Amino acid sequence: MCDLIDKSENDSEVTDFKKPSIVEKVVLGGDVLTNERAYSAQQAMANGNTDFECLGGFIHRPEGFHRLMNFVQVIYQMFYQQSADRGTLWCLRIVVNQRDVSGPKEVVQNYRHHDSLFLFMALLLKSASEAYKYHGDGARAVRNLKFEGVFAGAIGHTKYRLCLWRTLAYVKCVLSPRKAYEYMWNISCNIVGGLGNNIPNDNLVELMVKTIKKKFKTQGANVRTDCL
């Protein structure tokens, strides 16, 4: 569906194209911005003559790593204020001396430290995290996103809430039962083996990109486009 044809623009040979069609719909996962842009592209092509021209072969899904990161941001925006009152996140930060936690603006850059500080206080966040760790519990991940959407709406994260709502719509009514099952349960992978070691699909992509970048840096001036 997304194949590119390696042909010179000066080649006069006529290529016999078959009318393109959608063989199978594929999941386009990522963060909220990726899903928003993909959905906007489909809206821009909505007047196409065929489902293929309307980009109907793509299904959106907020992947686990970015979904959890967004939810941690929501939690900190709601409950993290500089206050010495006992029971607040600020007070907890001082008690445990976790200086690498600084509030909602730094969640994206320092996600794991912010997550670890609040994990034992938020059962919903723990449940959402474990849904990906233990064999990709798709049913639990879908249940949790309903509550995540409520919190996102409470602080005005409209785009995040719409992204979660579209995910729920795909599972409940848009996709066929077979495709909805695949969409719901194919959310994580395990690269080390053992129970509880699954990671979200987008986290795996991040690790692969990081590994490739490190490999390129070792090549120095020898890196060329034909070796990618």
C-alpha positions as CSV (number, residue, x, y, z in Angstrom):
1,M,0.0,0.0,0.0
2,C,3.0,2.3,0.6
3,D,5.5,0.9,-1.9
4,L,7.7,3.3,-3.7
5,I,8.8,2.6,-7.4
6,D,12.5,3.1,-8.1
7,K,12.3,4.7,-11.6
8,S,14.2,7.5,-13.2
9,E,12.0,10.5,-14.0
10,N,13.7,10.6,-17.4
11,D,12.8,7.1,-18.3
12,S,10.2,7.0,-21.1
13,E,9.2,3.4,-20.5
14,V,5.5,3.2,-19.7
15,T,4.8,1.2,-16.5
16,D,1.6,-0.7,-16.4
17,F,-0.1,0.2,-13.1
18,K,-2.9,-1.8,-11.6
19,K,-5.6,0.2,-9.9
20,P,-4.5,0.4,-6.2
21,S,-6.7,-1.1,-3.5
22,I,-6.5,-1.8,0.2
23,V,-5.5,-5.4,0.9
24,E,-5.5,-5.1,4.7
25,K,-5.8,-2.2,7.1
26,V,-2.7,-1.5,9.2
27,V,-2.3,0.2,12.6
28,L,-0.5,3.6,12.5
29,G,0.6,4.0,16.1
30,G,2.5,6.8,17.9
31,D,2.0,9.8,20.2
32,V,-0.9,12.2,20.2
33,L,0.7,14.4,17.5
34,T,1.3,11.5,15.2
35,N,-2.3,10.4,15.5
36,E,-3.6,13.9,15.0
37,R,-1.6,14.4,11.8
38,A,-2.7,11.0,10.4
39,Y,-6.3,11.8,11.1
40,S,-6.0,15.2,9.6
41,A,-4.4,13.7,6.4
42,Q,-7.4,11.3,6.1
43,Q,-9.8,14.3,6.5
44,A,-8.0,16.2,3.8
45,M,-8.3,13.2,1.4
46,A,-11.9,12.4,2.4
47,N,-13.2,13.4,-1.1
48,G,-11.2,10.6,-2.9
49,N,-13.0,8.3,-5.3
50,T,-11.9,5.1,-3.5
51,D,-11.2,4.0,0.0
52,F,-7.5,3.8,-1.0
53,E,-7.4,7.4,-2.2
54,C,-9.1,8.4,1.1
55,L,-6.3,6.8,3.0
56,G,-8.8,4.4,4.5
57,G,-6.1,1.7,5.1
58,F,-4.7,3.4,8.2
59,I,-6.0,2.8,11.7
60,H,-4.8,5.2,14.5
61,R,-3.7,4.1,18.0
62,P,-1.9,5.9,20.8
63,E,0.9,3.5,21.7
64,G,1.6,2.6,25.3
65,F,4.8,4.4,26.1
66,H,3.5,7.8,25.0
67,R,0.0,7.1,26.4
68,L,1.5,6.4,29.9
69,M,3.7,9.5,29.6
70,N,0.7,11.7,28.8
71,F,-1.2,10.3,31.7
72,V,1.7,11.0,34.1
73,Q,1.6,14.6,32.8
74,V,-2.1,14.8,33.6
75,I,-1.6,13.5,37.1
76,Y,1.2,16.0,37.9
77,Q,-0.8,18.9,36.5
78,M,-3.7,18.0,38.8
79,F,-1.8,17.2,42.0
80,Y,1.7,18.7,41.9
81,Q,1.9,22.1,43.6
82,Q,4.7,23.5,45.7
83,S,3.1,23.0,49.1
84,A,4.5,21.7,52.4
85,D,1.2,20.0,53.3
86,R,1.5,16.4,54.1
87,G,0.1,14.0,51.5
88,T,1.0,16.2,48.5
89,L,3.4,15.2,45.8
90,W,5.6,18.1,46.6
91,C,5.9,16.9,50.2
92,L,6.6,13.4,49.1
93,R,9.3,14.6,46.8
94,I,11.0,16.3,49.7
95,V,10.6,13.4,52.1
96,V,12.2,10.8,49.7
97,N,14.7,13.4,48.4
98,Q,13.9,12.7,44.8
99,R,15.5,15.7,43.2
100,D,15.2,14.6,39.6
101,V,11.4,15.2,39.8
102,S,10.4,18.8,39.0
103,G,6.8,18.7,37.8
104,P,4.7,18.4,34.7
105,K,6.9,20.3,32.3
106,E,9.8,17.9,32.8
107,V,7.8,14.6,32.5
108,V,8.6,14.1,28.8
109,Q,12.4,14.6,29.3
110,N,12.5,12.6,32.6
111,Y,9.5,10.3,32.4
112,R,10.7,7.3,34.4
113,H,11.7,9.3,37.5
114,H,8.4,11.1,37.6
115,D,6.6,7.8,37.0
116,S,8.4,6.1,39.9
117,L,7.6,8.8,42.4
118,F,3.8,8.6,41.8
119,L,3.4,4.9,40.8
120,F,2.6,3.6,44.3
121,M,0.0,6.4,44.9
122,A,-2.0,6.0,41.7
123,L,-3.5,2.5,41.2
124,L,-4.9,3.5,37.8
125,L,-1.4,4.4,36.5
126,K,-0.1,1.1,37.9
127,S,-2.8,-0.8,36.2
128,A,-2.2,1.0,32.9
129,S,1.5,0.3,33.1
130,E,1.0,-3.4,34.0
131,A,-1.4,-3.8,31.1
132,Y,1.6,-3.5,28.8
133,K,4.1,-5.4,31.0
134,Y,2.2,-8.6,31.4
135,H,1.7,-10.2,27.9
136,G,0.0,-7.0,26.6
137,D,-3.4,-7.2,28.4
138,G,-5.4,-5.4,25.7
139,A,-8.7,-5.7,27.6
140,R,-7.3,-3.9,30.7
141,A,-5.6,-1.2,28.5
142,V,-9.0,-0.4,26.9
143,R,-10.8,-0.3,30.3
144,N,-8.2,2.0,31.7
145,L,-8.3,4.5,28.8
146,K,-11.9,5.4,29.7
147,F,-10.7,6.7,33.1
148,E,-7.7,8.3,31.5
149,G,-10.0,10.2,29.2
150,V,-11.9,11.6,32.2
151,F,-8.7,12.9,33.8
152,A,-7.5,14.4,30.5
153,G,-10.8,16.2,30.1
154,A,-10.7,17.6,33.6
155,I,-7.5,19.6,32.9
156,G,-8.4,20.5,29.3
157,H,-6.2,18.0,27.4
158,T,-8.7,17.9,24.5
159,K,-6.4,16.4,21.8
160,Y,-5.3,13.6,24.2
161,R,-8.9,12.9,25.2
162,L,-10.0,12.7,21.5
163,C,-7.2,10.3,20.7
164,L,-8.3,8.0,23.5
165,W,-11.9,8.3,22.4
166,R,-11.0,7.3,18.8
167,T,-9.2,4.3,20.1
168,L,-12.3,3.2,22.0
169,A,-14.4,3.8,18.9
170,Y,-12.2,1.5,16.8
171,V,-12.5,-1.3,19.3
172,K,-16.3,-1.0,20.0
173,C,-17.8,-0.1,16.7
174,V,-15.6,0.9,13.8
175,L,-13.5,-2.3,13.1
176,S,-14.7,-5.8,12.4
177,P,-14.6,-8.2,15.5
178,R,-11.4,-9.9,14.1
179,K,-9.6,-6.6,13.4
180,A,-10.7,-5.1,16.7
181,Y,-9.3,-8.1,18.6
182,E,-6.0,-7.7,16.8
183,Y,-6.0,-3.9,17.3
184,M,-6.7,-4.3,21.1
185,W,-4.2,-7.1,21.9
186,N,-1.2,-6.4,19.7
187,I,0.1,-3.6,21.9
188,S,3.4,-4.8,23.3
189,C,6.4,-7.1,22.7
190,N,9.0,-9.0,24.7
191,I,12.7,-8.8,23.6
192,V,14.3,-10.4,26.7
193,G,11.8,-13.1,27.7
194,G,10.2,-13.8,31.0
195,L,7.0,-12.7,32.7
196,G,6.5,-9.0,33.2
197,N,9.1,-7.9,30.7
198,N,6.9,-6.7,27.9
199,I,7.3,-3.2,26.6
200,P,4.9,-1.1,24.5
201,N,5.4,-1.2,20.7
202,D,6.5,2.4,20.5
203,N,9.0,1.9,23.3
204,L,10.6,-0.8,21.2
205,V,10.8,1.6,18.2
206,E,12.5,4.2,20.4
207,L,15.1,1.6,21.5
208,M,15.7,0.5,17.9
209,V,16.2,4.1,16.7
210,K,18.6,4.7,19.6
211,T,20.6,1.6,18.7
212,I,20.8,2.6,15.0
213,K,21.9,6.1,15.8
214,K,24.7,4.7,18.0
215,K,25.8,2.5,15.2
216,F,25.9,5.3,12.7
217,K,28.0,7.5,15.1
218,T,30.7,4.7,15.2
219,Q,31.1,5.0,11.4
220,G,32.1,8.6,11.5
221,A,32.8,10.1,8.1
222,N,32.2,6.7,6.5
223,V,28.4,7.0,6.8
224,R,26.7,7.3,3.4
225,T,23.1,7.2,2.2
226,D,23.7,3.9,0.4
227,C,24.7,2.1,3.6
228,L,21.5,3.1,5.5
